Amino acid sequence: MPYVPTLPPCTAGDWDNARRRRRLRDTRTGHSWRRFGRFRRLLARTAIATVPLIALYTQYWHFDVAPMREQLAETQPLIHPIYDAQHPEDRDTAVVDLVGLGNLDATATATALPALSSLGKVWAVEYDNSGIDTAVVSRLIAARAETLGIESVILTGHSMGGIIALEVAQHLYQDTPLEVLGVILDCTPIDLHAVHADSRNAGEDLLRWVGWIPGARESRIMRMTVEIAARQDRFVLPSDRWYRRIDGSEFIDVVDEVLKDKILSTDAASNGLIESQFRTIVASGANNSLRALATEKDDKVRPAIVFVRPRNASNDNVVDVEYTQRALIEHSGGVDGTLLVAKIDHTGHANPIQAPEAYDDAIIKRIEPFIDQRPGENLEDDPDNDNGPDTTTGPTIGP
């Protein structure tokens, strides 16, 4: 039988918890530090604890932020030709289309509206995805116009793109020889108060994220988080308990939509572009631009202002179009005003791609006659023309 060594039984007196703690204290890192020992050990532990966070941040910057920063550094605003002018006499006029918040390129929108070619050649602006400088966009338009012999322009902007259009129009009106015949605003919020609370909060959330988190202007992870949070009403269910319930299938649909439309799409606007677009409206530049366009400049004709909106204001769930209309009347209406308001049936918020026939009909029957009659007196409310009661010019306000 093999020999098995035996140990003496352990007694209670052999176990000393104080001695164990003292031994651990004497062998821990920094035990010999006498001067500021406790503070130095705290710093050492904090440094060790942050190593995983630093490694994670390094990966975030290397794989998410840096590639997008390099890509955005190579972008610049572009102009895409869409349609030639329908009528030879309009070939010296360019209609320049600009899209709104979260969108990069106006090509699809301009293509959906062939009726714009009744006003002139149709161009679509693709923004610089790193941000918006309206002076740069205006210089690009002026240079293209000079090359092609264009003498006058009409700016059209959808949603917040209307604010960009107004600023660009102001630059062209004040700083170039081009005639600005008009600015068409499609459901444009004249200032931040015209944006409904839900949409305004989503934009403000993005600005906070961009301001607080390094790399957030380029980060796709941050963009995805904000975009999903902006759609939480679709997957967060009401609950009587202290926590909210999540509809799993709807959440998956939202994630798939955000990935497809906002993260992986080559046509998606960057965080930096959205920040720049939103800051433009926060700055309330539209009011200054409207005042500038209402002031005579040399021998130029004051640009016409056209506001396109749903007839039923509640159909626009992003912008308070009634608020914008009142503000536009204040700035551009009146006896000698330059304003026309075209109310369109069965449309929502700035959706010409979804309702192209309604927009084209408004362009041909209401907007083109209004812009073409300038320079001259305002288009009067005439029951024989096709403007009807949904058109606002000068001091008259339709129901």
N, C-alpha and C positions, 0 to 999 in steps of 0.2 A: 504494500500500500504506500503510495507516494507521500512524501513528507509535506505537510501544509503548515507554513509558519503561522503562528498566532500572535496577535497584538494584545497588549494589555487593555483591559476595558477602559473606555473613556468615562471619566467622571465629570460631574458638573463643574468641579473646580478647575479642570483643564480648559474650559471654554470661557474666554474673556472677550466680550463684544467690544469693550473699550480698547483692548489691545489690537483687535482686528481693524477698527476704524483708524487707530493711530498708525498702523502699518500701511493702510491704504493712503493715508494722508502723506506719509513719509516717502511713498514711492510714486506719487502722481506727478504729472508734468508740471514743472515749475515749482516743485516743493522747496527748492533751494533759493528761490527768489525772495529776498528779504525786503528790498525796497519796492514799494508799490506792488507787492506780490499779488494781492487779491485782484487789483485792477489789471495787471498784466496777464494774469490767468484768464480773466474775463475776456480780454481782447483776443487771446489765443483761441479760446473756445468759439468765440464769435467768428473768427477767421476760418476755423475748420468747418463750422456750420454753413458758412456761405460758399464753400467750394462747390457743392452741387448746384447752387443757384447761379454761380458764375459760369459753370459749364453749360447750364441750360440757356442762359442769356447769350453765351457765345454761339451756340447752335442757332438760336433764334435770329441773331444778327447775320450769321454767315449764310444761312439757307433761306431766310425770309426777307430781311431788310436789304442786305447788300445787293442781291441780284435785281431787285426792283429799283433800287437807287441807280444802278448802272443803266438799266433800261430807260428810266425816266429822263436821265441826263441826255439821251439821244433824241427825245421827242421834240416836236415843234409844231406850231399851228399850221394848218394846211387849208387850201381852198380846193374843193372838188367841183368841177362843172357838172351840172345835172341835166338841164334842158336849155335848148336855144329858145330865143324869143319867138312867140307865135307870129307876131306881126313885124315886118321889116322895120317899121318906124320905131319899134321899141328896142332895137338891137344896141342902142347906146345906153340902155338902162340895165342894171344888174340887181336882181332880187337875192339878197344874202340871207340864208336861213341859219339860225343858231338854236341849239337845243338847251335844255335846262339841267337842273340838279341831278347828278348821278349819271349823266350821259356824256359821251365823248364826241360822237360824230353825227352831224345832222343829215348825212346822206340819205338814210332810210326815210326820214321825215320829209325831206324835200322831194324825194322821188315819189312819195305817196300823194303829192299835191301838184299834179301837172297844170292845174289852173293858174299857178303862180307864173307860168310862162306867158300868160296873157298880159303880164306887167313888164316883162323883160326877160333877159337871160337869168337862169336860176343857178345860183352857186350854193354850196353847203360848206360850212366851216367845221373843220375837225380841230378841236382844241389841243393845245399843248397839254399832255397828260400830267405834267408836273405842276400845273397851275395856270391861272388866267391873268393876262395883262392886256386889258382892252386897248391900250395904246399900240401894242404890238399887232393885235388883230386888225386895228384900223389902218395901220401902215401897210399891212399885207394886202388888205382890200384896195387901198389907194394905189399901190404899186401894180397890182393886177389890172385895175381899171385903166391906168395910164398905158399899160402895154397893149390892151385890147381896144383902146379908144372909147372906153365907157365914160359918159359924162355925168350920169346921175345914178343913185342907188336907192333901193328900198330895203330896209332891214326888217326881218321878221324873227321874233323870238318866242319860243314856247316855254310856258311856265317861268321859272327863274331865268331862262334864256332871254326873256324880254328885258330884264334889267341889264344884261350884258349888251343886248341890242341897243338899248338907250344910251349906254355909255359909249359904245362904238359910234353910234350916230352922232353923239355930241362931238367926239374927236373929228369925225369927217366933216361935220357942219362948220366947226370953228377953225380947223387947222388945214383943210385941203380945199382945192377949187371944186370938188365934187358937189353937185346938188343932191341933197338928201330929200327925196320926194315924200317919204313917209316911213313910219315905224309901226309895224303890225305886232301887237302884243296879244299872245294867246294865253288867256288865263294867268296873266302875270301878277304876282303879289307886289304891290307898289312899295311896300315896306314890310318889316317883320310882323307887324300887327295884322297884316292881311293873311298870314299863314295860320291855318288851324293849329290848335295846340299840339295834337299828336305829331304832326309833321315837324312843327317847330322844335319840339322836345327831342326828336330823333336827330335833327341837325345839331342842336346844342350838345347832345351827348357825344356826337362825333368830335366836335370842337374840343370838349373837355379831354377826351381820350388822346387826341392829337397833342394837346398841350401838356398832358401829364406824363405820357409814356414815351421814352426815347424810341425813335424809329417808327412811331405809329403812322406818320404820313406815308410811309412806304409799305407797312406791314399788311400782308394778306390775312394773317391770323386776327389782327385787331379789326380789320374790315369785316371779316366773317362774323366775329362776335357782335359787332355793332349792328350789322344787317339782320342777324338772327334776333337780337333783342328788339329791333324795330318792328318785328313781325310777331312778337310774343302774344298778341291778342288772338292769333290763330291757333296756338297750341297750349296756352296757359288757361286752364279751366277754373271757374269760380269754385270756391270751397268754403265750408263753414268752419273748417279747422284753421290752425295758425299757419299751415303751409298750403301752397298752391299745388293743384294736381296738373300733371302734364299729359296731354294726348300724344302718345308715342308715335302713332302713324302720321299725325299731322306735323309733329316735330321733324320727322324724317323727310317729309315732303318739303318743309321749309328749308332744311339743310341742303337738300338736293337742288332746290330752286336757287338758293344763294350761291352755291358752288358753280352752278351752270351759268347763271346770268351775271354774277358780280365778281367771282374770283377767277374762274378758269377762262372766261370769255375774253377774247382779245379786244373787244369793243367796249369793255367796262371802263368807267372812269376810275382813276386812282383816288386814294384817300386825299392826297394833296390837291387834286383838282376839285373834289367835292368841298373840301375846306375852303378853297379859294372862291368857289361859287357861292357858298353859304355866307362867307364873310362879305361878299359884295352886297348881298341883301341886308345883312346886319348893319352895314355902313350907311344904308338908306341913300345910296347914290342916285336912285331913280328920281327922287325929288329934285336934286340939283340938275340932273340931265334934262328933266322936263322943263324946268325954268329956263335952261340954256337954249333948248330947242324952241321955246316960245318967244325968245328974244330975237329981234331982227339982226341979221349979221350981214354987213355990207349990202349988196343988192340981191342976196339970196332969198328965195321964197321959204317961209317957215314950213318945216316938215309937217305933214299930216300925221296925226296919231290915231290909230285904229285899235280898238279893244274888242277882241273876240272872246265870247264867254257863253256858257250854256244859258238857255232861256230860263231854266229852272236852276236857281243858284245852289240849291241843295244837292244837285248832281255833282258839284265839284267838292270832293271831300278833302282837298288839300288847301285850296285858296278861298278866302271869303271874297268872291267876285263883286258883291255889292259894295263892300268897303273900297276895293280898288276902283270901281266905277265912280264912286263919289269923289275920291281923291283925284282921279283923272279929270273929272269935270271942273274941279277947283283949279287945277293947273293948266288945262288945255281947252276947257270949254268956254262958255260965255258968248257974248254977241259976236265978237271977232275970233271965236275959238277955232281950233283945228281938229276937233275930236269927232270921231264916229264910233259908236258902240254897236256891234253886230251880235245879236243874240241868236244862237243856233239851237234848234230843237234836237233832242235825243243825243246829246253829247255829254261827256263828263269833263274831267280835268285834262286839258291840253292833250287830246288824243286824236290827232289827225290821221294817224296810221289805222286806228280802229274805226274812224268815221270819215273816210276821205271824201265821200260824195257830199256830205253835209258841208264840209269845209270848202270844197271846190265850188259848190253852189253859192256860198256866201262870198267867195272871192270874186266870182264872175258877176253876180247880180248886185252886190253891195259895195265891196271894197274897191274893185277896179273903177267903177264910175266915180267914187268919191275921190280917189287919188288922181285920176285922169283929169278931173275938172280943175285941179290946181295947176298953175296959179290963177286965182280968181276968187269970187265970193264963195262962201260956204254953200254946200249942197243943202238947199232948203227942204224941209219936210213937205213932200209932194205926194198926195194920194195916188197919183198916176205912175210914180216910179216904184221900183220894187223894194224900196227900203222899208216902207211900212212902219208900224209903231215900234219895231224892235231896233230902230236906228236912232242914235243920239248924235246930233250935231249942234254946235252952238249952244243956245240956252235950253233947247228942248230935250226933255228926258222921257223916253218911252216907258211904258208900263212893264 
